[in-house]
Amino acid sequence: MKKIAAISAILEEPQLVQEEFNKVVSSFKGMIKGRLGIPFMEENMAIVSLVVIGDLNEINSLTGKLGNIPHVSVKTAISKKEI
């Protein structure tokens, strides 16, 4: 069964990691329903929030791949309700 999840990522040194980050996100484009990116230029950081719908394996795979990118911190909230 599928669930809705909110994935939040903090990119430190975004100019170094955004290409790899975007490549991973693009590879999961079928499950991404929304994306919001907020740059913090002075702090040399960016925050990206993703809303996804998928099964737990897909959500965990995306989260794991993003979290393995250097300078990226990821947290995920997954709905308890199945859809």
PDB file of N, CA, C and O in Angstrom:
ATOM      1  N   MET A   1       0.836  -1.205   0.000  1.00  0.00           N
ATOM      2  CA  MET A   1       0.000   0.000   0.000  1.00  0.00           C
ATOM      3  C   MET A   1       0.871   1.255   0.000  1.00  0.00           C
ATOM      4  O   MET A   1       1.996   1.255   0.500  1.00  0.00           O
ATOM      5  N   LYS A   2       0.333   2.295  -0.560  1.00  0.00           N
ATOM      6  CA  LYS A   2       1.079   3.544  -0.663  1.00  0.00           C
ATOM      7  C   LYS A   2       0.764   4.472   0.507  1.00  0.00           C
ATOM      8  O   LYS A   2      -0.299   4.407   1.123  1.00  0.00           O
ATOM      9  N   LYS A   3       1.731   5.333   0.781  1.00  0.00           N
ATOM     10  CA  LYS A   3       1.592   6.330   1.835  1.00  0.00           C
ATOM     11  C   LYS A   3       2.066   7.672   1.302  1.00  0.00           C
ATOM     12  O   LYS A   3       2.802   7.749   0.318  1.00  0.00           O
ATOM     13  N   ILE A   4       1.627   8.721   1.972  1.00  0.00           N
ATOM     14  CA  ILE A   4       2.106  10.064   1.675  1.00  0.00           C
ATOM     15  C   ILE A   4       3.250  10.364   2.632  1.00  0.00           C
ATOM     16  O   ILE A   4       3.191  10.011   3.810  1.00  0.00           O
ATOM     17  N   ALA A   5       4.281  11.011   2.129  1.00  0.00           N
ATOM     18  CA  ALA A   5       5.415  11.379   2.965  1.00  0.00           C
ATOM     19  C   ALA A   5       5.875  12.793   2.636  1.00  0.00           C
ATOM     20  O   ALA A   5       5.739  13.266   1.507  1.00  0.00           O
ATOM     21  N   ALA A   6       6.422  13.454   3.652  1.00  0.00           N
ATOM     22  CA  ALA A   6       7.055  14.760   3.481  1.00  0.00           C
ATOM     23  C   ALA A   6       8.539  14.574   3.766  1.00  0.00           C
ATOM     24  O   ALA A   6       8.923  14.147   4.855  1.00  0.00           O
ATOM     25  N   ILE A   7       9.353  14.891   2.800  1.00  0.00           N
ATOM     26  CA  ILE A   7      10.802  14.745   2.932  1.00  0.00           C
ATOM     27  C   ILE A   7      11.407  16.141   2.968  1.00  0.00           C
ATOM     28  O   ILE A   7      11.166  16.949   2.070  1.00  0.00           O
ATOM     29  N   SER A   8      12.188  16.425   3.997  1.00  0.00           N
ATOM     30  CA  SER A   8      12.875  17.708   4.119  1.00  0.00           C
ATOM     31  C   SER A   8      14.370  17.472   4.021  1.00  0.00           C
ATOM     32  O   SER A   8      14.909  16.577   4.672  1.00  0.00           O
ATOM     33  N   ALA A   9      15.033  18.267   3.215  1.00  0.00           N
ATOM     34  CA  ALA A   9      16.476  18.134   3.034  1.00  0.00           C
ATOM     35  C   ALA A   9      17.143  19.494   3.209  1.00  0.00           C
ATOM     36  O   ALA A   9      16.669  20.510   2.701  1.00  0.00           O
ATOM     37  N   ILE A  10      18.254  19.483   3.939  1.00  0.00           N
ATOM     38  CA  ILE A  10      19.085  20.672   4.077  1.00  0.00           C
ATOM     39  C   ILE A  10      20.343  20.424   3.262  1.00  0.00           C
ATOM     40  O   ILE A  10      21.065  19.453   3.486  1.00  0.00           O
ATOM     41  N   LEU A  11      20.594  21.315   2.315  1.00  0.00           N
ATOM     42  CA  LEU A  11      21.786  21.214   1.481  1.00  0.00           C
ATOM     43  C   LEU A  11      22.786  22.256   1.945  1.00  0.00           C
ATOM     44  O   LEU A  11      22.561  23.457   1.797  1.00  0.00           O
ATOM     45  N   GLU A  12      23.891  21.789   2.505  1.00  0.00           N
ATOM     46  CA  GLU A  12      24.994  22.683   2.846  1.00  0.00           C
ATOM     47  C   GLU A  12      25.925  22.680   1.639  1.00  0.00           C
ATOM     48  O   GLU A  12      26.167  21.627   1.048  1.00  0.00           O
ATOM     49  N   GLU A  13      26.441  23.827   1.272  1.00  0.00           N
ATOM     50  CA  GLU A  13      27.236  23.936   0.039  1.00  0.00           C
ATOM     51  C   GLU A  13      26.400  23.506  -1.169  1.00  0.00           C
ATOM     52  O   GLU A  13      26.822  22.620  -1.913  1.00  0.00           O
ATOM     53  N   PRO A  14      25.225  24.111  -1.384  1.00  0.00           N
ATOM     54  CA  PRO A  14      24.335  23.651  -2.454  1.00  0.00           C
ATOM     55  C   PRO A  14      24.967  23.652  -3.842  1.00  0.00           C
ATOM     56  O   PRO A  14      24.617  22.814  -4.672  1.00  0.00           O
ATOM     57  N   GLN A  15      25.880  24.564  -4.109  1.00  0.00           N
ATOM     58  CA  GLN A  15      26.508  24.592  -5.433  1.00  0.00           C
ATOM     59  C   GLN A  15      27.310  23.321  -5.696  1.00  0.00           C
ATOM     60  O   GLN A  15      27.521  22.954  -6.852  1.00  0.00           O
ATOM     61  N   LEU A  16      27.758  22.646  -4.639  1.00  0.00           N
ATOM     62  CA  LEU A  16      28.523  21.407  -4.803  1.00  0.00           C
ATOM     63  C   LEU A  16      27.635  20.180  -4.974  1.00  0.00           C
ATOM     64  O   LEU A  16      28.042  19.207  -5.610  1.00  0.00           O
ATOM     65  N   VAL A  17      26.415  20.215  -4.409  1.00  0.00           N
ATOM     66  CA  VAL A  17      25.593  19.001  -4.353  1.00  0.00           C
ATOM     67  C   VAL A  17      24.296  19.067  -5.145  1.00  0.00           C
ATOM     68  O   VAL A  17      23.636  18.043  -5.320  1.00  0.00           O
ATOM     69  N   GLN A  18      23.917  20.241  -5.626  1.00  0.00           N
ATOM     70  CA  GLN A  18      22.592  20.350  -6.240  1.00  0.00           C
ATOM     71  C   GLN A  18      22.446  19.511  -7.500  1.00  0.00           C
ATOM     72  O   GLN A  18      21.355  19.012  -7.776  1.00  0.00           O
ATOM     73  N   GLU A  19      23.509  19.343  -8.269  1.00  0.00           N
ATOM     74  CA  GLU A  19      23.407  18.532  -9.487  1.00  0.00           C
ATOM     75  C   GLU A  19      23.101  17.073  -9.138  1.00  0.00           C
ATOM     76  O   GLU A  19      22.212  16.462  -9.732  1.00  0.00           O
ATOM     77  N   GLU A  20      23.843  16.516  -8.168  1.00  0.00           N
ATOM     78  CA  GLU A  20      23.593  15.128  -7.762  1.00  0.00           C
ATOM     79  C   GLU A  20      22.228  14.999  -7.083  1.00  0.00           C
ATOM     80  O   GLU A  20      21.505  14.030  -7.319  1.00  0.00           O
ATOM     81  N   PHE A  21      21.875  15.977  -6.238  1.00  0.00           N
ATOM     82  CA  PHE A  21      20.576  15.981  -5.558  1.00  0.00           C
ATOM     83  C   PHE A  21      19.449  15.960  -6.589  1.00  0.00           C
ATOM     84  O   PHE A  21      18.524  15.154  -6.483  1.00  0.00           O
ATOM     85  N   ASN A  22      19.525  16.841  -7.580  1.00  0.00           N
ATOM     86  CA  ASN A  22      18.474  16.916  -8.602  1.00  0.00           C
ATOM     87  C   ASN A  22      18.411  15.650  -9.450  1.00  0.00           C
ATOM     88  O   ASN A  22      17.333  15.245  -9.885  1.00  0.00           O
ATOM     89  N   LYS A  23      19.554  15.029  -9.685  1.00  0.00           N
ATOM     90  CA  LYS A  23      19.582  13.786 -10.452  1.00  0.00           C
ATOM     91  C   LYS A  23      18.840  12.679  -9.707  1.00  0.00           C
ATOM     92  O   LYS A  23      18.080  11.921 -10.310  1.00  0.00           O
ATOM     93  N   VAL A  24      19.061  12.587  -8.392  1.00  0.00           N
ATOM     94  CA  VAL A  24      18.361  11.577  -7.592  1.00  0.00           C
ATOM     95  C   VAL A  24      16.868  11.868  -7.577  1.00  0.00           C
ATOM     96  O   VAL A  24      16.057  10.966  -7.788  1.00  0.00           O
ATOM     97  N   VAL A  25      16.497  13.123  -7.328  1.00  0.00           N
ATOM     98  CA  VAL A  25      15.080  13.495  -7.292  1.00  0.00           C
ATOM     99  C   VAL A  25      14.422  13.184  -8.631  1.00  0.00           C
ATOM    100  O   VAL A  25      13.306  12.663  -8.657  1.00  0.00           O
ATOM    101  N   SER A  26      15.081  13.488  -9.735  1.00  0.00           N
ATOM    102  CA  SER A  26      14.520  13.223 -11.063  1.00  0.00           C
ATOM    103  C   SER A  26      14.285  11.741 -11.303  1.00  0.00           C
ATOM    104  O   SER A  26      13.348  11.367 -12.007  1.00  0.00           O
ATOM    105  N   SER A  27      15.123  10.901 -10.726  1.00  0.00           N
ATOM    106  CA  SER A  27      14.963   9.462 -10.927  1.00  0.00           C
ATOM    107  C   SER A  27      13.736   8.913 -10.191  1.00  0.00           C
ATOM    108  O   SER A  27      13.322   7.779 -10.434  1.00  0.00           O
ATOM    109  N   PHE A  28      13.152   9.719  -9.289  1.00  0.00           N
ATOM    110  CA  PHE A  28      11.939   9.332  -8.563  1.00  0.00           C
ATOM    111  C   PHE A  28      10.763  10.228  -8.943  1.00  0.00           C
ATOM    112  O   PHE A  28       9.801  10.332  -8.183  1.00  0.00           O
ATOM    113  N   LYS A  29      10.823  10.878 -10.109  1.00  0.00           N
ATOM    114  CA  LYS A  29       9.826  11.895 -10.471  1.00  0.00           C
ATOM    115  C   LYS A  29       8.396  11.378 -10.492  1.00  0.00           C
ATOM    116  O   LYS A  29       7.464  12.155 -10.284  1.00  0.00           O
ATOM    117  N   GLY A  30       8.198  10.095 -10.736  1.00  0.00           N
ATOM    118  CA  GLY A  30       6.850   9.549 -10.779  1.00  0.00           C
ATOM    119  C   GLY A  30       6.123   9.570  -9.453  1.00  0.00           C
ATOM    120  O   GLY A  30       4.892   9.535  -9.426  1.00  0.00           O
ATOM    121  N   MET A  31       6.853   9.625  -8.353  1.00  0.00           N
ATOM    122  CA  MET A  31       6.205   9.619  -7.043  1.00  0.00           C
ATOM    123  C   MET A  31       6.180  10.998  -6.379  1.00  0.00           C
ATOM    124  O   MET A  31       5.554  11.168  -5.332  1.00  0.00           O
ATOM    125  N   ILE A  32       6.847  11.972  -6.971  1.00  0.00           N
ATOM    126  CA  ILE A  32       6.916  13.307  -6.373  1.00  0.00           C
ATOM    127  C   ILE A  32       5.706  14.126  -6.805  1.00  0.00           C
ATOM    128  O   ILE A  32       5.454  14.308  -7.996  1.00  0.00           O
ATOM    129  N   LYS A  33       4.968  14.613  -5.822  1.00  0.00           N
ATOM    130  CA  LYS A  33       3.752  15.393  -6.088  1.00  0.00           C
ATOM    131  C   LYS A  33       3.964  16.884  -5.874  1.00  0.00           C
ATOM    132  O   LYS A  33       3.182  17.698  -6.367  1.00  0.00           O
ATOM    133  N   GLY A  34       5.010  17.251  -5.147  1.00  0.00           N
ATOM    134  CA  GLY A  34       5.288  18.661  -4.922  1.00  0.00           C
ATOM    135  C   GLY A  34       6.718  18.860  -4.468  1.00  0.00           C
ATOM    136  O   GLY A  34       7.320  17.993  -3.833  1.00  0.00           O
ATOM    137  N   ARG A  35       7.253  20.041  -4.813  1.00  0.00           N
ATOM    138  CA  ARG A  35       8.630  20.351  -4.433  1.00  0.00           C
ATOM    139  C   ARG A  35       8.727  21.840  -4.151  1.00  0.00           C
ATOM    140  O   ARG A  35       8.203  22.663  -4.902  1.00  0.00           O
ATOM    141  N   LEU A  36       9.399  22.175  -3.067  1.00  0.00           N
ATOM    142  CA  LEU A  36       9.622  23.575  -2.702  1.00  0.00           C
ATOM    143  C   LEU A  36      11.080  23.724  -2.326  1.00  0.00           C
ATOM    144  O   LEU A  36      11.579  22.998  -1.466  1.00  0.00           O
ATOM    145  N   GLY A  37      11.758  24.644  -2.951  1.00  0.00           N
ATOM    146  CA  GLY A  37      13.155  24.907  -2.621  1.00  0.00           C
ATOM    147  C   GLY A  37      13.322  26.341  -2.167  1.00  0.00           C
ATOM    148  O   GLY A  37      12.815  27.267  -2.799  1.00  0.00           O
ATOM    149  N   ILE A  38      14.038  26.518  -1.068  1.00  0.00           N
ATOM    150  CA  ILE A  38      14.290  27.860  -0.539  1.00  0.00           C
ATOM    151  C   ILE A  38      15.794  28.038  -0.393  1.00  0.00           C
ATOM    152  O   ILE A  38      16.417  27.358   0.423  1.00  0.00           O
ATOM    153  N   PRO A  39      16.390  28.941  -1.170  1.00  0.00           N
ATOM    154  CA  PRO A  39      17.828  29.187  -1.038  1.00  0.00           C
ATOM    155  C   PRO A  39      18.115  30.155   0.109  1.00  0.00           C
ATOM    156  O   PRO A  39      17.353  31.091   0.349  1.00  0.00           O
ATOM    157  N   PHE A  40      19.193  29.924   0.792  1.00  0.00           N
ATOM    158  CA  PHE A  40      19.710  30.822   1.819  1.00  0.00           C
ATOM    159  C   PHE A  40      21.124  31.196   1.381  1.00  0.00           C
ATOM    160  O   PHE A  40      22.108  30.625   1.850  1.00  0.00           O
ATOM    161  N   MET A  41      21.201  32.162   0.475  1.00  0.00           N
ATOM    162  CA  MET A  41      22.463  32.524  -0.173  1.00  0.00           C
ATOM    163  C   MET A  41      23.534  32.943   0.831  1.00  0.00           C
ATOM    164  O   MET A  41      24.673  32.486   0.746  1.00  0.00           O
ATOM    165  N   GLU A  42      23.181  33.802   1.772  1.00  0.00           N
ATOM    166  CA  GLU A  42      24.170  34.310   2.723  1.00  0.00           C
ATOM    167  C   GLU A  42      24.734  33.203   3.600  1.00  0.00           C
ATOM    168  O   GLU A  42      25.896  33.254   4.003  1.00  0.00           O
ATOM    169  N   GLU A  43      23.910  32.202   3.896  1.00  0.00           N
ATOM    170  CA  GLU A  43      24.343  31.095   4.752  1.00  0.00           C
ATOM    171  C   GLU A  43      24.963  29.962   3.935  1.00  0.00           C
ATOM    172  O   GLU A  43      25.463  28.993   4.506  1.00  0.00           O
ATOM    173  N   ASN A  44      24.936  30.073   2.609  1.00  0.00           N
ATOM    174  CA  ASN A  44      25.439  29.038   1.700  1.00  0.00           C
ATOM    175  C   ASN A  44      24.743  27.702   1.961  1.00  0.00           C
ATOM    176  O   ASN A  44      25.381  26.655   2.074  1.00  0.00           O
ATOM    177  N   MET A  45      23.414  27.774   2.053  1.00  0.00           N
ATOM    178  CA  MET A  45      22.589  26.595   2.299  1.00  0.00           C
ATOM    179  C   MET A  45      21.306  26.707   1.486  1.00  0.00           C
ATOM    180  O   MET A  45      20.977  27.770   0.959  1.00  0.00           O
ATOM    181  N   ALA A  46      20.587  25.588   1.393  1.00  0.00           N
ATOM    182  CA  ALA A  46      19.263  25.580   0.768  1.00  0.00           C
ATOM    183  C   ALA A  46      18.428  24.523   1.475  1.00  0.00           C
ATOM    184  O   ALA A  46      18.952  23.519   1.956  1.00  0.00           O
ATOM    185  N   ILE A  47      17.127  24.762   1.529  1.00  0.00           N
ATOM    186  CA  ILE A  47      16.181  23.809   2.090  1.00  0.00           C
ATOM    187  C   ILE A  47      15.275  23.356   0.951  1.00  0.00           C
ATOM    188  O   ILE A  47      14.745  24.178   0.202  1.00  0.00           O
ATOM    189  N   VAL A  48      15.101  22.046   0.826  1.00  0.00           N
ATOM    190  CA  VAL A  48      14.208  21.495  -0.187  1.00  0.00           C
ATOM    191  C   VAL A  48      13.210  20.593   0.510  1.00  0.00           C
ATOM    192  O   VAL A  48      13.591  19.703   1.271  1.00  0.00           O
ATOM    193  N   SER A  49      11.925  20.824   0.250  1.00  0.00           N
ATOM    194  CA  SER A  49      10.860  19.976   0.783  1.00  0.00           C
ATOM    195  C   SER A  49      10.179  19.268  -0.379  1.00  0.00           C
ATOM    196  O   SER A  49       9.852  19.877  -1.397  1.00  0.00           O
ATOM    197  N   LEU A  50       9.974  17.962  -0.201  1.00  0.00           N
ATOM    198  CA  LEU A  50       9.318  17.147  -1.215  1.00  0.00           C
ATOM    199  C   LEU A  50       8.092  16.482  -0.608  1.00  0.00           C
ATOM    200  O   LEU A  50       8.135  16.015   0.531  1.00  0.00           O
ATOM    201  N   VAL A  51       7.007  16.437  -1.359  1.00  0.00           N
ATOM    202  CA  VAL A  51       5.827  15.663  -0.979  1.00  0.00           C
ATOM    203  C   VAL A  51       5.741  14.514  -1.964  1.00  0.00           C
ATOM    204  O   VAL A  51       5.705  14.722  -3.177  1.00  0.00           O
ATOM    205  N   VAL A  52       5.708  13.292  -1.429  1.00  0.00           N
ATOM    206  CA  VAL A  52       5.734  12.110  -2.285  1.00  0.00           C
ATOM    207  C   VAL A  52       4.620  11.143  -1.907  1.00  0.00           C
ATOM    208  O   VAL A  52       4.129  11.146  -0.778  1.00  0.00           O
ATOM    209  N   ILE A  53       4.234  10.325  -2.866  1.00  0.00           N
ATOM    210  CA  ILE A  53       3.315   9.211  -2.619  1.00  0.00           C
ATOM    211  C   ILE A  53       3.991   7.962  -3.168  1.00  0.00           C
ATOM    212  O   ILE A  53       4.359   7.904  -4.341  1.00  0.00           O
ATOM    213  N   GLY A  54       4.150   6.958  -2.296  1.00  0.00           N
ATOM    214  CA  GLY A  54       4.781   5.726  -2.731  1.00  0.00           C
ATOM    215  C   GLY A  54       4.711   4.677  -1.649  1.00  0.00           C
ATOM    216  O   GLY A  54       4.239   4.944  -0.543  1.00  0.00           O
ATOM    217  N   ASP A  55       5.182   3.477  -1.964  1.00  0.00           N
ATOM    218  CA  ASP A  55       5.236   2.470  -0.917  1.00  0.00           C
ATOM    219  C   ASP A  55       6.475   2.724  -0.063  1.00  0.00           C
ATOM    220  O   ASP A  55       7.346   3.511  -0.435  1.00  0.00           O
ATOM    221  N   LEU A  56       6.544   2.053   1.079  1.00  0.00           N
ATOM    222  CA  LEU A  56       7.627   2.324   2.015  1.00  0.00           C
ATOM    223  C   LEU A  56       8.999   2.089   1.410  1.00  0.00           C
ATOM    224  O   LEU A  56       9.936   2.835   1.695  1.00  0.00           O
ATOM    225  N   ASN A  57       9.132   1.069   0.581  1.00  0.00           N
ATOM    226  CA  ASN A  57      10.429   0.801  -0.044  1.00  0.00           C
ATOM    227  C   ASN A  57      10.869   1.954  -0.943  1.00  0.00           C
ATOM    228  O   ASN A  57      12.039   2.338  -0.940  1.00  0.00           O
ATOM    229  N   GLU A  58       9.929   2.505  -1.713  1.00  0.00           N
ATOM    230  CA  GLU A  58      10.262   3.629  -2.597  1.00  0.00           C
ATOM    231  C   GLU A  58      10.648   4.864  -1.793  1.00  0.00           C
ATOM    232  O   GLU A  58      11.638   5.531  -2.094  1.00  0.00           O
ATOM    233  N   ILE A  59       9.856   5.161  -0.768  1.00  0.00           N
ATOM    234  CA  ILE A  59      10.127   6.335   0.076  1.00  0.00           C
ATOM    235  C   ILE A  59      11.482   6.191   0.756  1.00  0.00           C
ATOM    236  O   ILE A  59      12.276   7.131   0.770  1.00  0.00           O
ATOM    237  N   ASN A  60      11.744   5.019   1.318  1.00  0.00           N
ATOM    238  CA  ASN A  60      13.016   4.792   2.005  1.00  0.00           C
ATOM    239  C   ASN A  60      14.191   4.820   1.036  1.00  0.00           C
ATOM    240  O   ASN A  60      15.275   5.281   1.395  1.00  0.00           O
ATOM    241  N   SER A  61      13.994   4.338  -0.178  1.00  0.00           N
ATOM    242  CA  SER A  61      15.048   4.366  -1.182  1.00  0.00           C
ATOM    243  C   SER A  61      15.414   5.806  -1.541  1.00  0.00           C
ATOM    244  O   SER A  61      16.591   6.162  -1.587  1.00  0.00           O
ATOM    245  N   LEU A  62      14.405   6.624  -1.791  1.00  0.00           N
ATOM    246  CA  LEU A  62      14.646   8.029  -2.107  1.00  0.00           C
ATOM    247  C   LEU A  62      15.343   8.727  -0.954  1.00  0.00           C
ATOM    248  O   LEU A  62      16.344   9.416  -1.151  1.00  0.00           O
ATOM    249  N   THR A  63      14.816   8.549   0.250  1.00  0.00           N
ATOM    250  CA  THR A  63      15.404   9.183   1.426  1.00  0.00           C
ATOM    251  C   THR A  63      16.851   8.740   1.627  1.00  0.00           C
ATOM    252  O   THR A  63      17.722   9.560   1.916  1.00  0.00           O
ATOM    253  N   GLY A  64      17.103   7.443   1.472  1.00  0.00           N
ATOM    254  CA  GLY A  64      18.456   6.922   1.651  1.00  0.00           C
ATOM    255  C   GLY A  64      19.436   7.470   0.634  1.00  0.00           C
ATOM    256  O   GLY A  64      20.562   7.827   0.982  1.00  0.00           O
ATOM    257  N   LYS A  65      19.014   7.539  -0.628  1.00  0.00           N
ATOM    258  CA  LYS A  65      19.901   8.050  -1.675  1.00  0.00           C
ATOM    259  C   LYS A  65      20.206   9.528  -1.459  1.00  0.00           C
ATOM    260  O   LYS A  65      21.339   9.964  -1.662  1.00  0.00           O
ATOM    261  N   LEU A  66      19.206  10.298  -1.049  1.00  0.00           N
ATOM    262  CA  LEU A  66      19.450  11.718  -0.773  1.00  0.00           C
ATOM    263  C   LEU A  66      20.361  11.883   0.429  1.00  0.00           C
ATOM    264  O   LEU A  66      21.261  12.723   0.418  1.00  0.00           O
ATOM    265  N   GLY A  67      20.136  11.085   1.470  1.00  0.00           N
ATOM    266  CA  GLY A  67      20.940  11.187   2.686  1.00  0.00           C
ATOM    267  C   GLY A  67      22.380  10.756   2.498  1.00  0.00           C
ATOM    268  O   GLY A  67      23.243  11.132   3.292  1.00  0.00           O
ATOM    269  N   ASN A  68      22.661   9.972   1.459  1.00  0.00           N
ATOM    270  CA  ASN A  68      24.029   9.534   1.192  1.00  0.00           C
ATOM    271  C   ASN A  68      24.849  10.561   0.418  1.00  0.00           C
ATOM    272  O   ASN A  68      26.051  10.379   0.224  1.00  0.00           O
ATOM    273  N   ILE A  69      24.211  11.625  -0.019  1.00  0.00           N
ATOM    274  CA  ILE A  69      24.939  12.683  -0.720  1.00  0.00           C
ATOM    275  C   ILE A  69      25.670  13.519   0.326  1.00  0.00           C
ATOM    276  O   ILE A  69      25.057  13.951   1.302  1.00  0.00           O
ATOM    277  N   PRO A  70      26.966  13.754   0.141  1.00  0.00           N
ATOM    278  CA  PRO A  70      27.699  14.597   1.093  1.00  0.00           C
ATOM    279  C   PRO A  70      27.053  15.973   1.212  1.00  0.00           C
ATOM    280  O   PRO A  70      26.552  16.517   0.228  1.00  0.00           O
ATOM    281  N   HIS A  71      27.066  16.524   2.407  1.00  0.00           N
ATOM    282  CA  HIS A  71      26.535  17.863   2.714  1.00  0.00           C
ATOM    283  C   HIS A  71      25.016  17.942   2.630  1.00  0.00           C
ATOM    284  O   HIS A  71      24.460  19.037   2.547  1.00  0.00           O
ATOM    285  N   VAL A  72      24.330  16.788   2.650  1.00  0.00           N
ATOM    286  CA  VAL A  72      22.865  16.776   2.627  1.00  0.00           C
ATOM    287  C   VAL A  72      22.359  16.042   3.866  1.00  0.00           C
ATOM    288  O   VAL A  72      22.771  14.916   4.142  1.00  0.00           O
ATOM    289  N   SER A  73      21.455  16.697   4.616  1.00  0.00           N
ATOM    290  CA  SER A  73      20.788  16.091   5.772  1.00  0.00           C
ATOM    291  C   SER A  73      19.319  15.924   5.427  1.00  0.00           C
ATOM    292  O   SER A  73      18.699  16.839   4.885  1.00  0.00           O
ATOM    293  N   VAL A  74      18.753  14.752   5.739  1.00  0.00           N
ATOM    294  CA  VAL A  74      17.383  14.450   5.326  1.00  0.00           C
ATOM    295  C   VAL A  74      16.583  13.916   6.511  1.00  0.00           C
ATOM    296  O   VAL A  74      17.084  13.125   7.310  1.00  0.00           O
ATOM    297  N   LYS A  75      15.338  14.360   6.609  1.00  0.00           N
ATOM    298  CA  LYS A  75      14.364  13.823   7.563  1.00  0.00           C
ATOM    299  C   LYS A  75      13.066  13.582   6.810  1.00  0.00           C
ATOM    300  O   LYS A  75      12.705  14.340   5.910  1.00  0.00           O
ATOM    301  N   THR A  76      12.373  12.521   7.188  1.00  0.00           N
ATOM    302  CA  THR A  76      11.137  12.153   6.500  1.00  0.00           C
ATOM    303  C   THR A  76      10.034  11.892   7.503  1.00  0.00           C
ATOM    304  O   THR A  76      10.249  11.238   8.523  1.00  0.00           O
ATOM    305  N   ALA A  77       8.849  12.408   7.206  1.00  0.00           N
ATOM    306  CA  ALA A  77       7.636  12.090   7.966  1.00  0.00           C
ATOM    307  C   ALA A  77       6.715  11.329   7.030  1.00  0.00           C
ATOM    308  O   ALA A  77       6.411  11.785   5.928  1.00  0.00           O
ATOM    309  N   ILE A  78       6.268  10.138   7.492  1.00  0.00           N
ATOM    310  CA  ILE A  78       5.428   9.263   6.667  1.00  0.00           C
ATOM    311  C   ILE A  78       4.073   9.126   7.327  1.00  0.00           C
ATOM    312  O   ILE A  78       3.975   8.916   8.536  1.00  0.00           O
ATOM    313  N   SER A  79       3.018   9.247   6.518  1.00  0.00           N
ATOM    314  CA  SER A  79       1.662   9.129   7.042  1.00  0.00           C
ATOM    315  C   SER A  79       1.433   7.733   7.613  1.00  0.00           C
ATOM    316  O   SER A  79       1.987   6.750   7.123  1.00  0.00           O
ATOM    317  N   LYS A  80       0.618   7.664   8.642  1.00  0.00           N
ATOM    318  CA  LYS A  80       0.228   6.372   9.200  1.00  0.00           C
ATOM    319  C   LYS A  80      -0.852   5.725   8.345  1.00  0.00           C
ATOM    320  O   LYS A  80      -0.947   4.501   8.256  1.00  0.00           O
ATOM    321  N   LYS A  81      -1.653   6.559   7.728  1.00  0.00           N
ATOM    322  CA  LYS A  81      -2.753   6.085   6.900  1.00  0.00           C
ATOM    323  C   LYS A  81      -2.236   5.613   5.553  1.00  0.00           C
ATOM    324  O   LYS A  81      -1.403   6.274   4.931  1.00  0.00           O
ATOM    325  N   GLU A  82      -2.730   4.473   5.108  1.00  0.00           N
ATOM    326  CA  GLU A  82      -2.396   3.973   3.780  1.00  0.00           C
ATOM    327  C   GLU A  82      -3.418   4.475   2.775  1.00  0.00           C
ATOM    328  O   GLU A  82      -4.592   4.634   3.107  1.00  0.00           O
ATOM    329  N   ILE A  83      -2.981   4.724   1.559  1.00  0.00           N
ATOM    330  CA  ILE A  83      -3.901   5.219   0.533  1.00  0.00           C
ATOM    331  C   ILE A  83      -3.888   4.285  -0.654  1.00  0.00           C
ATOM    332  O   ILE A  83      -4.597   4.520  -1.633  1.00  0.00           O
TER     333      ILE A  83
END
